[in-house]
Amino acid sequence: MSENKLRKEPVCLNCGQTVEDRFCSSCGQENTEVRQTFGYLFSHFFKDLTHYDSSFWKTLKSLLFKPGKLTQSYLEGKRKAFVNPIRLYIFISFITFFLFAALSQKDTFSFNLKGNSNSGIYIQEANMEVNSVHQLDSLQSTQAKQPNVIYKVYRKMLEVGGSKNFAKAFISGFYHNIPKTLFIYLPIFAFFLWLFHNKKKWWYFDHGIFTLHYFSYLLLAATIYLLVKNITHTLNINWLFVVTSIISFTILIYSFLYFFIAHHRVYKTTKTNSILKGSLLFLINAFLLIILTIALLLFTFFTL
C-alpha cells in the first residue's frame, strides 16, 4: 500500500472519474497529491523499474540459486510472481555497467605510459616526445617512420589529447558501447538456441526468454564479483584477498555450470544432451564473442 497523502478531491486527475477509494476504478491511477518530494520520484522510478517488492527479491533469489527456474515458470504462465524478463535485464544491465563505468573511470586517472606527458606521446625510435599531429607527420619522412597501423594509433592519441587522455577516452567509450553491443547480441544467442532445438516444440520467443534470464544472471554475477573485488582492494586486508580469490573462483565455476543446469531444467533434456549442446553452443558463441569484441574495440577506436 502506498504511503503518499491522498487528495481531498474524489476526482481522478487522469480520467476525471469519481474515485471512491485510493485508486480510480476506471484507469487505476492512485488519487494522491500531485507534488511529491525528490525522494518519492527516485523511489517511484526504482519501484516502476523493478517492482520493488517481494517479487523482486524472489526473482533475484531464483535467478542466482535456481538456474532456469525463472524461465521455466515464465513459460508455464507464472508471470505475476516474478519481474518481467526484459525489465529485469534492463535494471541489472543498468546497475552493472554503471558500476563498471564508474570504477574504470576511477582507475584510469592513474594510468600513464612511461615517458609520456598528459598531452603527448613518447616515440622510442625517435627518442623524443611528440605533442602534435604535425610533429608526427614530420617524423614519418625520417628514419623514425612508423608502420601505418602504429602511425594511425599515435595520430588518434594526439587528436584525443595525448596518451593519458586517449586511455581514459578509449576505456570510457568501450564500456559505454558494451551495453548496446550486448543487447544486439541477445537475439543472436537466442537464434543459435533456436537452431539446436525442436522448432515445433520451442518457439524463438521461448529461447529469447531463456537468453534474457541467462544474461541477466551473468551481469548480476559480474556485479557481485566487481563489488567484492573493489571492497577488498579498498580495505586492503591480506586475508580478504584470499577470501576474494575463493569467491571469484566459485563465481567462475558456478557461472560455467549455470548454463548446463538451466538448459537441463528448461528444455527437459538429458544431462548428456545438455552437456553436448551446451558445449557446442559455448564454442560457437566464444568464437562470435571474440569477433564481436574485436569489432567493438575497432568501433570504439574510430569513433573517439
C-alpha positions in Angstrom: 0.0 0.0 0.0 1.3 3.5 -0.9 2.1 5.9 2.0 1.6 9.0 -0.1 -1.1 11.5 1.0 -4.5 11.2 -0.6 -6.1 14.1 -2.4 -9.2 15.5 -0.7 -11.0 15.8 -4.1 -12.5 12.5 -5.1 -11.9 13.1 -8.8 -9.3 11.3 -10.8 -6.8 13.7 -12.4 -6.1 11.3 -15.2 -9.6 10.4 -16.5 -12.0 12.6 -14.5 -13.9 9.7 -13.0 -15.1 9.7 -9.3 -12.6 7.9 -7.0 -14.3 6.1 -4.2 -11.1 4.7 -2.6 -7.4 5.2 -3.1 -7.3 4.0 -6.8 -9.5 5.0 -9.7 -11.8 2.1 -10.7 -11.7 3.4 -14.3 -7.9 3.9 -15.1 -6.3 2.6 -11.9 -4.3 5.8 -11.1 -3.7 6.5 -7.4 -5.5 9.6 -6.2 -2.6 11.1 -4.3 -1.2 14.7 -4.1 0.4 15.9 -7.3 3.5 17.4 -5.8 5.9 15.0 -4.1 9.4 15.0 -2.7 12.5 14.2 -4.7 12.9 11.0 -2.7 9.4 10.0 -3.9 10.5 10.4 -7.5 13.6 8.3 -7.0 11.7 5.5 -5.1 8.9 5.6 -7.7 11.4 5.2 -10.5 13.1 2.3 -8.7 9.7 0.7 -8.0 8.5 1.0 -11.6 11.7 -0.4 -12.9 12.0 -3.4 -10.6 8.6 -3.9 -9.0 10.4 -3.3 -5.7 8.5 -5.7 -3.5 8.7 -9.3 -2.6 8.6 -10.4 -6.2 11.8 -8.5 -6.9 13.8 -10.3 -4.2 12.1 -13.6 -5.1 13.2 -13.0 -8.7 16.8 -12.4 -7.7 16.9 -15.4 -5.4 15.6 -17.7 -8.2 18.0 -16.1 -10.8 21.0 -16.7 -8.6 20.3 -20.0 -7.0 17.8 -21.8 -9.2 19.2 -21.8 -12.8 16.4 -22.0 -15.3 13.6 -21.7 -12.8 12.6 -18.2 -13.8 12.4 -19.2 -17.5 10.5 -22.4 -16.7 8.0 -20.5 -14.5 7.5 -17.8 -17.1 6.9 -20.2 -20.0 4.4 -22.1 -17.8 2.5 -18.8 -17.4 3.5 -18.0 -13.8 4.4 -14.4 -14.6 2.9 -12.2 -11.9 5.1 -13.6 -9.1 8.3 -12.5 -10.9 9.8 -9.4 -12.5 9.3 -9.2 -16.3 12.4 -10.7 -18.1 13.1 -7.5 -20.1 12.6 -5.2 -17.1 14.9 -7.5 -15.1 17.6 -7.4 -17.8 17.4 -3.6 -18.2 17.7 -3.0 -14.5 20.6 -5.4 -13.9 22.3 -4.1 -17.0 22.0 -0.5 -15.9 23.5 -1.3 -12.4 26.3 -3.4 -13.8 27.5 -1.0 -16.5 27.1 2.0 -14.2 29.5 0.4 -11.7 31.9 -0.7 -14.4 32.0 2.7 -15.9 32.4 4.5 -12.6 35.2 2.2 -11.3 37.0 2.0 -14.7 37.0 5.8 -14.8 38.5 6.0 -11.4 41.2 3.5 -12.3 42.3 5.4 -15.5 43.2 8.5 -13.6 46.4 6.7 -12.5 47.2 5.4 -16.0 50.1 6.8 -18.0 52.7 5.4 -20.4 56.3 5.7 -19.3 57.9 8.9 -20.7 54.5 10.4 -21.8 53.0 13.6 -20.6 49.3 14.2 -20.5 49.2 15.8 -23.9 51.9 13.9 -25.8 53.3 10.5 -26.8 56.8 9.3 -26.5 58.2 7.6 -29.6 61.1 5.4 -28.7 62.5 5.2 -32.3 62.9 8.9 -32.4 63.9 9.2 -28.7 61.5 12.2 -28.3 58.1 13.2 -27.2 55.6 14.3 -29.9 52.9 16.8 -28.9 51.1 17.4 -32.2 50.0 15.7 -35.3 52.2 18.0 -37.3 55.3 16.7 -35.5 54.2 13.1 -36.0 53.7 13.7 -39.8 57.2 15.2 -39.9 58.7 12.1 -38.3 57.1 9.9 -41.0 59.6 11.3 -43.5 62.6 10.3 -41.3 64.2 7.1 -40.2 61.8 7.1 -37.3 58.9 6.4 -39.6 56.2 4.2 -38.0 54.2 1.3 -39.6 50.9 2.5 -40.9 48.8 0.9 -38.1 51.1 2.3 -35.4 51.0 5.7 -37.0 47.2 5.8 -37.0 47.1 4.8 -33.3 49.6 7.6 -32.5 47.7 10.1 -34.6 44.4 9.2 -32.8 46.2 9.6 -29.4 47.3 13.1 -30.3 43.9 14.0 -31.7 42.3 13.0 -28.4 44.9 14.9 -26.4 47.8 12.6 -25.5 48.2 9.0 -24.3 46.6 9.5 -20.9 43.5 11.3 -22.3 43.4 8.6 -25.0 43.4 5.8 -22.4 40.6 7.4 -20.4 38.5 8.2 -23.5 39.0 4.7 -25.0 38.1 2.8 -21.8 35.2 5.1 -21.2 34.0 4.7 -24.8 34.5 0.9 -24.7 32.4 0.5 -21.5 29.8 2.9 -22.9 29.4 0.7 -26.1 29.3 -2.7 -24.3 25.6 -2.5 -23.2 24.5 -1.7 -26.7 26.6 -4.4 -28.2 25.4 -7.0 -25.7 21.8 -6.0 -26.4 22.4 -6.6 -30.1 24.0 -10.0 -29.3 21.0 -11.2 -27.3 18.9 -12.2 -30.3 21.9 -13.9 -31.9 22.4 -16.1 -28.9 18.7 -16.9 -28.9 18.9 -17.7 -32.6 21.6 -20.4 -32.0 19.4 -21.9 -29.2 16.6 -22.0 -31.8 18.8 -23.8 -34.3 19.7 -26.5 -31.8 16.2 -27.4 -30.6 12.9 -28.7 -31.9 11.3 -25.9 -33.9 7.7 -27.2 -33.4 8.1 -27.6 -29.6 10.2 -24.5 -28.9 9.5 -21.1 -30.4 12.1 -18.4 -30.9 10.2 -16.4 -28.1 11.0 -19.2 -25.6 14.7 -19.1 -26.4 14.5 -15.3 -26.1 13.2 -15.6 -22.5 15.9 -18.1 -21.7 18.6 -15.8 -23.1 17.3 -12.7 -21.2 17.4 -14.7 -17.9 20.8 -16.2 -18.6 22.4 -12.9 -19.5 20.8 -11.3 -16.5 22.5 -13.8 -14.3 25.8 -13.3 -16.0 25.6 -9.5 -15.4 24.5 -10.0 -11.8 27.4 -12.3 -11.2 29.8 -9.8 -12.8 28.3 -7.1 -10.5 28.8 -9.2 -7.4 32.4 -10.0 -8.4 33.1 -6.4 -9.1 31.8 -5.2 -5.7 33.6 -7.9 -3.8 36.9 -7.2 -5.6 36.7 -3.4 -5.1 35.7 -3.7 -1.4 38.7 -6.0 -0.9 41.1 -3.5 -2.6 39.6 -0.6 -0.6 40.0 -2.3 2.8 43.4 -3.8 1.8 43.3 -6.6 4.3 45.5 -9.6 3.5 43.1 -12.3 4.5 40.4 -10.7 2.5 42.4 -11.2 -0.7 42.3 -15.0 -0.1 38.5 -14.8 0.5 38.1 -12.8 -2.7 40.1 -15.3 -4.7 37.9 -18.2 -3.4 34.7 -16.2 -4.1 35.9 -15.3 -7.6 36.8 -18.9 -8.4 33.4 -20.0 -7.1 31.6 -17.5 -9.3 33.6 -18.5 -12.3 32.9 -22.2 -11.9 29.2 -21.7 -11.0 28.7 -19.4 -14.0 30.2 -22.1 -16.3 27.9 -24.8 -14.8 24.9 -22.4 -14.7 24.1 -22.7 -18.4 24.0 -26.5 -18.4 21.8 -26.7 -15.3 19.4 -24.1 -16.7 19.3 -25.8 -20.0 18.6 -29.2 -18.5 15.8 -27.7 -16.4 14.1 -25.6 -19.1 14.4 -27.9 -22.1 13.9 -31.1 -20.1 16.7 -32.9 -22.0 19.0 -35.5 -20.6 22.2 -34.3 -18.8 24.3 -35.7 -21.6 22.2 -33.9 -24.2 22.5 -30.6 -22.3 26.3 -31.0 -21.9 26.8 -31.8 -25.6 24.5 -29.0 -26.9 25.8 -26.6 -24.3 29.5 -27.3 -25.1 28.8 -26.7 -28.8 26.9 -23.5 -28.1 29.8 -22.3 -25.9 32.3 -22.9 -28.7 30.2 -21.1 -31.3 29.4 -18.2 -29.0 33.0 -17.9 -27.8 34.2 -17.5 -31.4 31.4 -14.9 -32.1 32.2 -13.0 -28.9 35.9 -12.8 -29.9 34.9 -11.3 -33.3 32.4 -9.0 -31.6 35.0 -7.8 -29.1 37.5 -7.0 -31.8 34.7 -5.2 -33.8 33.8 -3.3 -30.6 37.4 -2.3 -30.0 37.8 -1.0 -33.5 34.5 0.8 -33.4 35.4 2.5 -30.1 38.8 3.5 -31.6 37.5 5.0 -34.8 34.6 6.9 -33.1 36.8 8.6 -30.5 
